Amino acid sequence: MKNIKFYLIVALLVVSCKTVQETTQVVKSEAPIVDTREIQGGMWIPSLLEGVNENEMQLLGSKMTAEDIYSVNNSSLKDAIVHFNGGCTSEVISPNGLLLTNHHCGYGVIQSHSSVENDYLKDGFWAMSYEEELPNENFSVTFIKRIDDVTEAIFEGVNSDMDEAAKMKLINQNILKVSKAAQKEAWQDANVKSFYKGNQYLLFVTEEFKDVRLVGAPPTSIGKFGSDTDNWMWPRHTGDFSMFRIYADANNKPAEYSKDNVPYKPAHHLPISLDGVEEGDFTLVFGFPGRTNEYLPAVGIDQIVNVLNPAKIEVRENALKIVDEFMRNDNNIKIKYASKYASIANYWKKWIGENQGIEKSNAIQKKRELESEFSKIVAEKDLVGYKTLLSDFETLYKEIESVSLARDYWVEVVYRNVELLNITFSAFQLEQAFLKGGEEAFESRRKSLLNSYKGKFKNYSAKVDKPVFEKLVSLYAEKAPNEFMPSNMGNVNFSTLTNDIYANSKLTSLEGANELLTGTAEEVIKKLNGDKAYTFGKELHSIFYTKIEPKFQELNLQLAAVQKEYMKALMEVFPNKRFFPDANSTLRVTYGQVKGYAPKDGMRYGNTTYLKGVIEKFVPGDYEFDIPNKLKELYDSKDFGQYGDNGKMPVNFIGTNHTTGGNSGSPAIDAHGNLIGLNFDRVWEGTMSDMNYDPDICRNIMVDIRYVLFIVDKYAGAKNLIDEMTLVHPKK
């Protein structure tokens, strides 16, 4: 019915091109209004936009063709979209390789160049010439040059008689074969990704640039204004942006860092609109969304919301509370832990909002209703292969719950939040390398480990980590499933244990770690196994590798097989429904409109915030809501330059684009292909869009590009950067 409705809409649009007299003769009553909610949501593959997606975008107001967005033979929007160090998204905004991304995406880089004497987090950084731009080690950005469908080649030789392990082994072999045989230039790479839960495979030809330099960043008081209090919230007033530049060799090809490299000349850079946004304006967000699970069964979502998320939330909440207190009282610790704290806090708050959104939108019940309809159609059509899918889900999710919970506790406590245990884990991997690969494997791993420890200990404080250890390890012992509990966690006084470990372990400092790792392989292994922190962590890691991970992967493989078949079944059983592939860090397009929303009864939010709101939130001396004096002076004098809007300075706006982690830094593009904003967040009520997109309450949050330019120009005085951009007025 949706397709029939769509073509009816198109027909009516064609009729509307006739004279008013002719139209009134043909259409006796008012033409139906398009419910744009039905054509929003989804993360679409840019190479497959022709047809329905292209028409939907145009119904929402786009003036672009699918070829304008993605083309192999001609310059297109995709040539300006960049994967930022494998995590966020960035975009090219000048013919000289200037990159724009979020402040929080560049945060680690900014921090790495900061010190107490030159605190770029606090004061900001602006390069007024190429020579002042700062290079970054082990950092890269990646362009997508081409996307090919290779599904048939990946499934070659795979048949239904194989078990899942055999199928995946052959599929992985075919992936390697196809990747190696891909047509590409010598400096390009090729990799294959699965879509629709393994029902489709696409090959991506890419170019990776490894000379990327920091160009500019506002102070944290602008780039992270509102900090954790405002994170995932609306109204928002954050200038979440930073700027980098891509450098290439003399032939404009990727190259390692060299003083001889020159600014990259892109195939396309985004022009920047100065005209701003209005309610209902078309918005396209182009980027690399990380992960979604839109097609989970009800039982899967129920387990996440009611079992797994609460456990992870509790662990991070306890860790954050301890670290926050240290950061507020010690500026040196604040600098060391700024990036780590922000990273941990980000998903802690997201999971809270996600749970609330799932409940508010009644998502689990809606899934059950869909599954009921699915079962009815399967029974009516006697689709034998699909009849047990939902019961298989019930069985497998019940079986995997305990091990999933144990795995989450290990990841959250051992790997992510207790830094000393993370350090023992990497040392444990060194011992395993020796046991499995001998001296050669040991030496290779030790060299890598010593190098990584330099970075870890640069931003480590045993004083901070010690109370985190005591709190989280005791929580692990209390809450993790008993069947996966190591013996050294039983009947323990964790205060005594913590004092003993942090007083005697050499793994609490770089000097001590280097001492432990000096000597022959046998000597190092012996010293490690005499260290109190290492021996405590080793038992946790052993349980993880011998009991938790094997069982989890075994059950997860079975779940993945059922999910793959269920995905196929959904598309067959509901042929008129729209299905997009879940996000998997590949290039995607999501389209929508600028729109306010009503999250609760009697509450209505507009679509734009202004600098006035920053001033209203301003709290002198507060690390979340303080602002630089110059910003306040610019507001008081209303010195907004060409970036203001009727005497006001726009800061952020929201839209209906379907985004997730990885879309941070993605460009918000107008109907004509111009840059209008920079995606950086979602509203709290809509963070459940990773499992359930709801156009009524899901909103993405973007920095208005005019605020970016205002900060660069009027606040920082970096007119050299403004001068290399292409500024346009499409509405005029």
VEXNUTI-28727 format. One record per residue (C-alpha): y, x, z; residue in three letters. Coordinates in steps of 0.5 Angstrom, whole numbers, padded with zeros to 4 digits, always signed. Layout:
<atoms>
YXZALA/...
</atoms>
This chain:
<atoms>
+0000+0000+0000MET/+0005+0006+0001LYS/+0004+0008-0006ASN/+0005+0001-0009ILE/+0011+0001-0004LYS/+0014+0008-0006PHE/+0013+0006-0014TYR/+0017-0001-0013LEU/+0023+0003-0009ILE/+0023+0008-0015VAL/+0023+0002-0020ALA/+0029-0002-0016LEU/+0033+0005-0017LEU/+0032+0005-0024VAL/+0034-0002-0025VAL/+0040-0001-0020SER/+0043+0004-0026CYS/+0044-0002-0030LYS/+0051-0006-0030THR/+0052-0010-0024VAL/+0051-0017-0028GLN/+0044-0015-0031GLU/+0042-0013-0024THR/+0044-0019-0021THR/+0040-0023-0026GLN/+0034-0019-0025VAL/+0034-0019-0017VAL/+0036-0025-0014LYS/+0036-0023-0007SER/+0038-0017-0003GLU/+0034-0011-0005ALA/+0029-0008+0000PRO/+0032-0002+0004ILE/+0028+0004+0004VAL/+0025+0006+0011ASP/+0026+0013+0011THR/+0022+0014+0017ARG/+0016+0013+0013GLU/+0018+0019+0008ILE/+0020+0024+0014GLN/+0015+0029+0018GLY/+0010+0034+0015GLY/+0010+0041+0013MET/+0009+0041+0006TRP/+0007+0047+0002ILE/+0013+0049-0003PRO/+0008+0051-0009SER/+0006+0044-0009LEU/+0012+0039-0008LEU/+0012+0036-0015GLU/+0011+0029-0016GLY/+0011+0025-0009VAL/+0015+0030-0005ASN/+0020+0031-0010GLU/+0021+0024-0010ASN/+0021+0023-0003GLU/+0027+0029-0002MET/+0031+0025-0007GLN/+0030+0019-0004LEU/+0033+0022+0003LEU/+0039+0025-0001GLY/+0037+0031-0004SER/+0039+0034-0011LYS/+0034+0039-0012MET/+0028+0039-0016THR/+0021+0042-0014ALA/+0023+0048-0019GLU/+0029+0050-0015ASP/+0026+0050-0008ILE/+0020+0054-0011TYR/+0019+0058-0017SER/+0015+0064-0019VAL/+0018+0065-0026ASN/+0026+0064-0024ASN/+0030+0065-0018SER/+0029+0060-0013SER/+0030+0058-0005LEU/+0024+0061-0003LYS/+0026+0068-0005ASP/+0031+0068+0000ALA/+0026+0066+0006ILE/+0023+0071+0010VAL/+0018+0072+0015HIS/+0021+0076+0021PHE/+0017+0081+0024ASN/+0011+0076+0023GLY/+0014+0071+0028GLY/+0020+0068+0027CYS/+0024+0066+0020THR/+0030+0069+0017SER/+0034+0068+0011GLU/+0038+0072+0006VAL/+0045+0070+0006ILE/+0049+0076+0002SER/+0047+0080-0005PRO/+0047+0086+0000ASN/+0040+0084+0004GLY/+0044+0081+0010LEU/+0039+0077+0014LEU/+0041+0071+0019LEU/+0036+0069+0024THR/+0036+0067+0032ASN/+0039+0071+0037HIS/+0032+0069+0041HIS/+0028+0072+0035CYS/+0032+0078+0035GLY/+0032+0079+0043TYR/+0027+0084+0044GLY/+0031+0089+0038VAL/+0037+0088+0042ILE/+0034+0089+0048GLN/+0031+0095+0046SER/+0038+0098+0044HIS/+0041+0096+0050SER/+0042+0100+0057SER/+0046+0099+0063VAL/+0052+0103+0060GLU/+0051+0100+0053ASN/+0049+0093+0054ASP/+0048+0089+0048TYR/+0045+0083+0051LEU/+0051+0082+0055LYS/+0057+0085+0051ASP/+0054+0083+0044GLY/+0054+0088+0038PHE/+0057+0088+0031TRP/+0056+0094+0026ALA/+0063+0094+0022MET/+0060+0099+0017SER/+0053+0100+0014TYR/+0053+0107+0018GLU/+0053+0103+0024GLU/+0047+0099+0023GLU/+0041+0100+0028LEU/+0034+0102+0025PRO/+0028+0099+0029ASN/+0021+0102+0029GLU/+0015+0098+0028ASN/+0019+0092+0025PHE/+0018+0089+0018SER/+0020+0083+0014VAL/+0016+0079+0009THR/+0017+0075+0003PHE/+0013+0071-0001ILE/+0012+0072-0008LYS/+0007+0067-0011ARG/+0002+0062-0008ILE/-0005+0061-0012ASP/-0010+0056-0010ASP/-0017+0060-0009VAL/-0021+0054-0006THR/-0026+0054-0011GLU/-0027+0062-0011ALA/-0027+0062-0003ILE/-0033+0057-0003PHE/-0037+0060-0008GLU/-0044+0060-0006GLY/-0043+0056+0000VAL/-0048+0050+0001ASN/-0049+0045+0006SER/-0056+0048+0008ASP/-0053+0054+0011MET/-0051+0053+0019ASP/-0044+0054+0021GLU/-0044+0062+0022ALA/-0047+0063+0016ALA/-0042+0059+0012LYS/-0036+0063+0015MET/-0039+0069+0014LYS/-0040+0068+0007LEU/-0033+0065+0006ILE/-0030+0071+0010ASN/-0034+0075+0005GLN/-0031+0071-0001ASN/-0024+0072+0002ILE/-0024+0079+0002LEU/-0027+0079-0005LYS/-0021+0075-0007VAL/-0016+0078-0004SER/-0018+0085-0007LYS/-0018+0082-0014ALA/-0011+0079-0013ALA/-0006+0080-0019GLN/-0001+0084-0016LYS/+0004+0090-0016GLU/+0002+0096-0012ALA/+0007+0095-0007TRP/+0005+0088-0006GLN/+0000+0085-0001ASP/-0005+0079-0002ALA/-0008+0075+0004ASN/-0012+0068+0004VAL/-0010+0063+0009LYS/-0014+0056+0010SER/-0011+0049+0010PHE/-0013+0042+0012TYR/-0018+0045+0017LYS/-0022+0049+0012GLY/-0022+0045+0006ASN/-0017+0048+0002GLN/-0015+0056+0001TYR/-0009+0059-0002LEU/-0007+0066-0003LEU/-0001+0069-0002PHE/+0002+0075-0005VAL/+0007+0078-0001THR/+0012+0084+0000GLU/+0014+0087+0006GLU/+0020+0091+0008PHE/+0020+0096+0014LYS/+0027+0098+0014ASP/+0030+0093+0018VAL/+0037+0094+0021ARG/+0041+0091+0027LEU/+0047+0089+0024VAL/+0050+0084+0029GLY/+0049+0079+0035ALA/+0053+0075+0040PRO/+0053+0076+0047PRO/+0048+0073+0051THR/+0053+0068+0054SER/+0054+0065+0047ILE/+0047+0067+0044GLY/+0043+0064+0050LYS/+0049+0059+0053PHE/+0045+0054+0057GLY/+0039+0059+0058SER/+0033+0056+0061ASP/+0036+0050+0064THR/+0039+0048+0057ASP/+0032+0050+0053ASN/+0029+0044+0049TRP/+0035+0040+0051MET/+0040+0036+0047TRP/+0046+0036+0048PRO/+0046+0043+0046ARG/+0052+0048+0045HIS/+0048+0055+0044THR/+0050+0060+0038GLY/+0043+0062+0037ASP/+0044+0067+0032PHE/+0043+0075+0030SER/+0044+0079+0024MET/+0040+0084+0021PHE/+0040+0088+0014ARG/+0034+0089+0009ILE/+0034+0096+0006TYR/+0030+0099+0000ALA/+0029+0105-0004ASP/+0033+0107-0010ALA/+0029+0102-0014ASN/+0030+0096-0009ASN/+0022+0097-0007LYS/+0020+0097+0000PRO/+0020+0103+0004ALA/+0019+0106+0010GLU/+0026+0108+0014TYR/+0030+0113+0011SER/+0037+0115+0011LYS/+0037+0115+0003ASP/+0035+0108+0003ASN/+0040+0102+0001VAL/+0041+0095+0002PRO/+0036+0091-0001TYR/+0038+0086-0007LYS/+0035+0080-0007PRO/+0033+0075-0012ALA/+0036+0070-0009HIS/+0041+0069-0003HIS/+0043+0063+0000LEU/+0051+0060-0001PRO/+0054+0058+0005ILE/+0057+0051+0006SER/+0064+0050+0010LEU/+0063+0042+0009ASP/+0059+0041+0015GLY/+0054+0035+0016VAL/+0055+0028+0017GLU/+0050+0022+0020GLU/+0045+0021+0014GLY/+0046+0028+0010ASP/+0039+0031+0007PHE/+0037+0037+0011THR/+0031+0042+0009LEU/+0028+0047+0013VAL/+0025+0052+0010PHE/+0020+0057+0014GLY/+0014+0059+0017PHE/+0012+0054+0022PRO/+0006+0057+0027GLY/+0001+0052+0029ARG/+0000+0045+0030THR/-0005+0040+0031ASN/-0004+0033+0028GLU/-0011+0031+0027TYR/-0014+0032+0033LEU/-0018+0026+0036PRO/-0016+0022+0042ALA/-0021+0026+0047VAL/-0018+0033+0044GLY/-0011+0031+0046ILE/-0013+0028+0052ASP/-0016+0034+0055GLN/-0010+0038+0053ILE/-0005+0034+0056VAL/-0009+0032+0063ASN/-0013+0038+0064VAL/-0010+0045+0060LEU/-0003+0044+0060ASN/-0002+0042+0067PRO/-0006+0049+0069ALA/-0002+0053+0065LYS/+0005+0050+0067ILE/+0003+0051+0074GLU/+0001+0059+0073VAL/+0008+0060+0069ARG/+0012+0056+0074GLU/+0010+0060+0080ASN/+0011+0067+0076ALA/+0018+0065+0073LEU/+0020+0063+0080LYS/+0019+0070+0083ILE/+0021+0074+0077VAL/+0028+0069+0077ASP/+0029+0071+0084GLU/+0029+0079+0082PHE/+0033+0078+0076MET/+0039+0074+0079ARG/+0039+0080+0085ASN/+0038+0086+0080ASP/+0042+0087+0074ASN/+0037+0093+0072ASN/+0031+0088+0073ILE/+0035+0083+0069LYS/+0035+0087+0063ILE/+0028+0090+0064LYS/+0025+0083+0064TYR/+0030+0079+0060ALA/+0026+0078+0054SER/+0019+0077+0058LYS/+0022+0072+0062TYR/+0025+0068+0056ALA/+0018+0068+0053SER/+0014+0066+0059ILE/+0019+0060+0060ALA/+0020+0058+0053ASN/+0013+0055+0053TYR/+0013+0053+0060TRP/+0018+0048+0059LYS/+0015+0046+0052LYS/+0009+0044+0055TRP/+0012+0040+0060ILE/+0016+0036+0055GLY/+0010+0036+0050GLU/+0006+0032+0056ASN/+0012+0027+0057GLN/+0013+0026+0050GLY/+0005+0024+0049ILE/+0006+0019+0054GLU/+0012+0016+0052LYS/+0010+0015+0045SER/+0003+0013+0047ASN/+0000+0018+0042ALA/-0007+0018+0045ILE/-0008+0010+0045GLN/-0005+0010+0038LYS/-0010+0016+0036LYS/-0016+0011+0039ARG/-0013+0005+0035GLU/-0014+0010+0028LEU/-0021+0012+0030GLU/-0023+0005+0031SER/-0020+0003+0024GLU/-0024+0009+0022PHE/-0030+0007+0025SER/-0030+0000+0022LYS/-0028+0003+0015ILE/-0034+0008+0015VAL/-0039+0002+0018ALA/-0037-0002+0012GLU/-0037+0003+0007LYS/-0044+0006+0010ASP/-0041+0013+0010LEU/-0047+0016+0013VAL/-0044+0023+0014GLY/-0038+0021+0018TYR/-0041+0016+0023LYS/-0043+0021+0028THR/-0036+0025+0028LEU/-0032+0021+0033LEU/-0039+0022+0038SER/-0039+0029+0036ASP/-0032+0030+0039PHE/-0034+0027+0045GLU/-0040+0031+0047THR/-0037+0037+0045LEU/-0030+0036+0048TYR/-0034+0035+0055LYS/-0038+0041+0054GLU/-0032+0046+0052ILE/-0027+0043+0058GLU/-0030+0048+0063SER/-0030+0054+0059VAL/-0023+0052+0056SER/-0020+0052+0063LEU/-0023+0058+0065ALA/-0020+0062+0059ARG/-0013+0059+0060ASP/-0013+0061+0067TYR/-0015+0068+0064TRP/-0010+0069+0059VAL/-0005+0066+0063GLU/-0006+0070+0069VAL/-0009+0076+0067VAL/-0007+0077+0060TYR/+0000+0074+0060ARG/+0004+0074+0067ASN/+0001+0079+0072VAL/+0003+0086+0068GLU/-0002+0090+0072LEU/-0008+0086+0070LEU/-0006+0087+0063ASN/-0005+0094+0064ILE/-0012+0094+0066THR/-0014+0090+0061PHE/-0012+0095+0055SER/-0015+0101+0060ALA/-0022+0097+0060PHE/-0022+0096+0052GLN/-0021+0104+0052LEU/-0028+0104+0056GLU/-0031+0099+0052GLN/-0029+0104+0045ALA/-0032+0110+0048PHE/-0039+0106+0050LEU/-0039+0103+0043LYS/-0036+0108+0039GLY/-0037+0115+0043GLY/-0031+0121+0043GLU/-0028+0119+0036GLU/-0027+0112+0038ALA/-0024+0114+0045PHE/-0019+0119+0042GLU/-0017+0114+0037SER/-0016+0109+0042ARG/-0013+0113+0048ARG/-0007+0116+0043LYS/-0005+0108+0041SER/-0006+0106+0049LEU/-0001+0112+0051LEU/+0004+0110+0046ASN/+0004+0103+0048SER/+0004+0105+0055TYR/+0011+0108+0054LYS/+0014+0101+0052GLY/+0010+0097+0057LYS/+0013+0102+0063PHE/+0020+0102+0060LYS/+0021+0095+0062ASN/+0016+0094+0068TYR/+0017+0094+0076SER/+0012+0094+0080ALA/+0016+0091+0086LYS/+0017+0085+0081VAL/+0010+0085+0079ASP/+0007+0085+0086LYS/+0008+0078+0089PRO/+0007+0075+0082VAL/+0000+0079+0082PHE/-0001+0076+0089GLU/+0001+0069+0088LYS/-0003+0068+0081LEU/-0009+0072+0083VAL/-0010+0067+0089SER/-0008+0061+0084LEU/-0014+0063+0080TYR/-0019+0064+0085ALA/-0017+0057+0088GLU/-0017+0053+0081LYS/-0021+0056+0076ALA/-0028+0054+0075PRO/-0033+0057+0080ASN/-0038+0058+0074GLU/-0034+0063+0071PHE/-0031+0066+0077MET/-0032+0074+0079PRO/-0035+0076+0085SER/-0029+0080+0087ASN/-0025+0074+0088MET/-0029+0070+0093GLY/-0027+0070+0101ASN/-0021+0075+0100VAL/-0015+0076+0103ASN/-0010+0076+0097PHE/-0004+0079+0101SER/-0009+0085+0104THR/-0012+0086+0097LEU/-0005+0086+0093THR/-0002+0091+0098ASN/-0008+0096+0098ASP/-0008+0096+0090ILE/+0000+0097+0089TYR/+0000+0102+0094ALA/-0006+0106+0091ASN/-0007+0105+0084SER/-0004+0110+0079LYS/-0003+0104+0074LEU/+0003+0102+0077THR/+0007+0107+0074SER/+0007+0111+0067LEU/+0006+0118+0070GLU/+0000+0115+0074GLY/-0003+0112+0068ALA/-0002+0119+0064ASN/-0005+0122+0070GLU/-0011+0117+0069LEU/-0012+0118+0062LEU/-0012+0126+0062THR/-0018+0129+0061GLY/-0025+0129+0057THR/-0028+0122+0056ALA/-0033+0122+0061GLU/-0027+0125+0066GLU/-0022+0119+0064VAL/-0028+0114+0065ILE/-0030+0116+0072LYS/-0022+0117+0074LYS/-0021+0109+0072LEU/-0027+0107+0075ASN/-0024+0110+0082GLY/-0018+0106+0081ASP/-0017+0100+0085LYS/-0013+0096+0080ALA/-0018+0098+0075TYR/-0024+0096+0078THR/-0021+0089+0080PHE/-0019+0088+0073GLY/-0025+0090+0070LYS/-0029+0085+0073GLU/-0025+0080+0071LEU/-0025+0083+0064HIS/-0032+0083+0064SER/-0033+0076+0066ILE/-0028+0074+0060PHE/-0032+0078+0055TYR/-0039+0076+0057THR/-0039+0069+0059LYS/-0032+0066+0058ILE/-0031+0068+0051GLU/-0038+0068+0048PRO/-0039+0061+0050LYS/-0032+0058+0048PHE/-0032+0061+0041GLN/-0039+0058+0040GLU/-0037+0051+0042LEU/-0030+0052+0038ASN/-0034+0054+0032LEU/-0038+0047+0033GLN/-0031+0044+0034LEU/-0028+0047+0028ALA/-0034+0044+0024ALA/-0033+0037+0026VAL/-0026+0038+0025GLN/-0026+0040+0018LYS/-0031+0034+0016GLU/-0026+0030+0020TYR/-0020+0032+0016MET/-0024+0031+0010LYS/-0026+0024+0012ALA/-0019+0022+0014LEU/-0017+0023+0007MET/-0023+0020+0004GLU/-0023+0014+0009VAL/-0015+0013+0008PHE/-0013+0014+0001PRO/-0006+0011+0002ASN/-0004+0015+0008LYS/+0000+0022+0007ARG/-0003+0028+0010PHE/+0000+0035+0010PHE/-0004+0041+0012PRO/-0003+0044+0020ASP/+0002+0049+0021ALA/-0001+0056+0020ASN/+0005+0061+0020SER/+0005+0060+0012THR/+0011+0058+0008LEU/+0013+0051+0009ARG/+0018+0046+0007VAL/+0020+0040+0012THR/+0025+0035+0010TYR/+0029+0030+0014GLY/+0036+0028+0015GLN/+0042+0029+0020VAL/+0041+0024+0025LYS/+0042+0022+0033GLY/+0037+0019+0037TYR/+0036+0014+0043ALA/+0031+0018+0048PRO/+0031+0012+0053LYS/+0034+0005+0054ASP/+0041+0005+0054GLY/+0042+0012+0052MET/+0044+0014+0045ARG/+0046+0021+0043TYR/+0050+0023+0037GLY/+0048+0028+0032ASN/+0053+0034+0033THR/+0056+0038+0039THR/+0063+0042+0039TYR/+0066+0048+0043LEU/+0069+0043+0048LYS/+0062+0042+0051GLY/+0061+0049+0052VAL/+0068+0049+0056ILE/+0066+0043+0060GLU/+0059+0046+0062LYS/+0063+0053+0063PHE/+0061+0056+0070VAL/+0065+0063+0072PRO/+0060+0068+0074GLY/+0053+0064+0072ASP/+0048+0067+0068TYR/+0047+0061+0064GLU/+0053+0058+0063PHE/+0059+0063+0064ASP/+0062+0065+0057ILE/+0067+0071+0055PRO/+0074+0070+0056ASN/+0076+0071+0049LYS/+0072+0065+0047LEU/+0076+0061+0052LYS/+0082+0063+0049GLU/+0080+0062+0042LEU/+0078+0055+0044TYR/+0085+0054+0048ASP/+0089+0056+0042SER/+0085+0052+0037LYS/+0084+0058+0033ASP/+0078+0056+0029PHE/+0080+0058+0022GLY/+0077+0055+0016GLN/+0071+0053+0020TYR/+0074+0048+0025GLY/+0073+0040+0023ASP/+0079+0036+0024ASN/+0081+0040+0030GLY/+0074+0041+0033LYS/+0069+0047+0033MET/+0062+0044+0031PRO/+0057+0048+0035VAL/+0050+0045+0034ASN/+0047+0039+0030PHE/+0040+0035+0030ILE/+0036+0032+0025GLY/+0029+0029+0023THR/+0026+0035+0021ASN/+0019+0037+0023HIS/+0019+0044+0026THR/+0015+0048+0031THR/+0015+0055+0034GLY/+0016+0060+0028GLY/+0021+0055+0025ASN/+0026+0059+0030SER/+0031+0062+0025GLY/+0029+0058+0019SER/+0035+0056+0015PRO/+0038+0048+0015ALA/+0039+0047+0007ILE/+0043+0042+0004ASP/+0042+0037-0002ALA/+0045+0042-0006HIS/+0041+0048-0004GLY/+0047+0051+0001ASN/+0046+0054+0008LEU/+0049+0049+0013ILE/+0045+0051+0019GLY/+0040+0055+0023LEU/+0034+0052+0026ASN/+0033+0054+0033PHE/+0030+0049+0038ASP/+0027+0042+0039ARG/+0029+0036+0043VAL/+0025+0036+0050TRP/+0022+0029+0048GLU/+0020+0031+0042GLY/+0016+0037+0043THR/+0010+0033+0042MET/+0011+0034+0035SER/+0006+0039+0035ASP/+0000+0034+0036MET/+0004+0027+0034ASN/+0011+0027+0030TYR/+0015+0021+0032ASP/+0021+0020+0027PRO/+0024+0016+0033ASP/+0025+0021+0038ILE/+0023+0028+0035CYS/+0029+0032+0033ARG/+0030+0039+0031ASN/+0036+0043+0034ILE/+0040+0047+0029MET/+0046+0052+0030VAL/+0052+0049+0025ASP/+0053+0055+0020ILE/+0061+0054+0021ARG/+0060+0056+0029TYR/+0056+0062+0026VAL/+0062+0064+0022LEU/+0067+0063+0027PHE/+0064+0067+0032ILE/+0063+0073+0027VAL/+0070+0072+0024ASP/+0074+0070+0030LYS/+0071+0072+0036TYR/+0068+0079+0033ALA/+0073+0080+0028GLY/+0067+0083+0023ALA/+0070+0080+0017LYS/+0066+0085+0013ASN/+0060+0081+0014LEU/+0064+0075+0012ILE/+0067+0078+0006ASP/+0060+0079+0003GLU/+0057+0072+0004MET/+0058+0067-0002THR/+0062+0061+0002LEU/+0062+0054-0002VAL/+0065+0047-0001HIS/+0060+0043-0005PRO/+0062+0036-0002LYS/+0069+0038-0005LYS/
</atoms>
